[in-house]
């Protein structure tokens, strides 16, 4: 039981939810899988936004707009034939189907877990976020603030069709200590790396420049946030990132 919760609010619009969340001690809740597991002591008011978020997608040949209320299981169950690399990344981000049925796309982004396969892939895809503001402001993953209320995520379909993820974990069901995602945008391979680290790093590499020297240089940049720990040295993780870049390049470029 979460005894610190004093109020549970059900706003009738995203605008009202955004305003309510300005009060100290407030937090948005949709599936609640992270909040209920962690029970942060500074949270006293929960603002239920699950009924307000779209749980479907829209769009055409150029891009998809994914509702922030879509669950990870919706993506995982659609399979690669529908969602491409997003399907496997969603499945690998959480091994439990029951939890994936509760965990939302918007919540996964807002939580900012650096070892989330899905979030690392979204960084490589350079998705755009639609924020619940009076003018539906667009933003990026890098510019997002913790208090932002995400209503949708826009994904370029061409980039998604040329995207892949490589992960390194102790078990297939375990969180990765290194995870690398790549997506082709024109003549460039956009890369992102996360895992057991403090932040997700991003870098670009020319598609015609996938030689050993160029790959090692980019791997060094992506390995910068990592430190040596029980999973291995920073140099070891840099080598894994280099291996992942080569594998992704051979698959999508």
NORWO-V850694 format. One record per backbone hydrogen bond with DSSP energy under -0.5 kcal/mol. NH is the residue of the N-H (numbers start at 0). CO is the residue of the C=O. If there is no record, write none. Layout:
# NORWO-V850694
nh & co
NH & CO
NH & CO
This chain:
# NORWO-V850694
nh & co
2 & 0
4 & 1
5 & 43
6 & 43
8 & 45
16 & 12
17 & 13
18 & 14
19 & 15
20 & 16
21 & 18
22 & 19
25 & 22
26 & 44
28 & 46
35 & 31
36 & 32
37 & 33
38 & 34
42 & 39
43 & 24
43 & 41
44 & 24
45 & 6
46 & 26
47 & 8
47 & 45
48 & 28
48 & 46
49 & 28
51 & 48
52 & 48
52 & 49
57 & 64
59 & 62
63 & 154
64 & 57
65 & 63
65 & 152
66 & 55
66 & 64
67 & 150
68 & 53
69 & 53
69 & 66
71 & 99
71 & 102
72 & 99
74 & 70
75 & 71
76 & 72
77 & 73
78 & 74
78 & 75
81 & 78
82 & 78
83 & 79
84 & 159
85 & 82
86 & 83
87 & 83
88 & 84
89 & 85
90 & 86
91 & 87
92 & 88
93 & 89
93 & 90
96 & 94
99 & 95
100 & 96
101 & 98
102 & 98
104 & 69
105 & 67
107 & 103
108 & 104
109 & 105
110 & 106
111 & 107
112 & 107
115 & 112
116 & 114
117 & 88
119 & 115
120 & 116
121 & 117
122 & 118
123 & 119
124 & 120
125 & 121
125 & 122
126 & 121
127 & 153
128 & 138
129 & 151
130 & 128
130 & 136
131 & 148
132 & 130
135 & 132
138 & 128
140 & 126
143 & 139
147 & 144
149 & 147
150 & 129
151 & 129
152 & 65
153 & 127
154 & 63
156 & 61
157 & 61
159 & 155
160 & 156
161 & 157
161 & 158
162 & 159
163 & 181
165 & 179
167 & 177
173 & 170
175 & 114
176 & 167
177 & 167
178 & 193
179 & 165
180 & 191
181 & 163
182 & 189
183 & 161
184 & 187
187 & 184
188 & 204
189 & 182
189 & 187
190 & 202
191 & 180
192 & 200
193 & 178
194 & 113
195 & 176
196 & 194
197 & 224
200 & 192
200 & 198
202 & 190
204 & 188
206 & 186
208 & 205
209 & 206
214 & 210
215 & 211
216 & 212
217 & 213
218 & 214
219 & 215
220 & 216
221 & 217
222 & 218
223 & 220
225 & 222
228 & 231
231 & 228
236 & 232
237 & 233
238 & 234
239 & 235
240 & 236
241 & 237
242 & 238
243 & 239
244 & 240
245 & 241
246 & 242
247 & 243
248 & 244
249 & 245
250 & 246
250 & 247
251 & 247
252 & 248
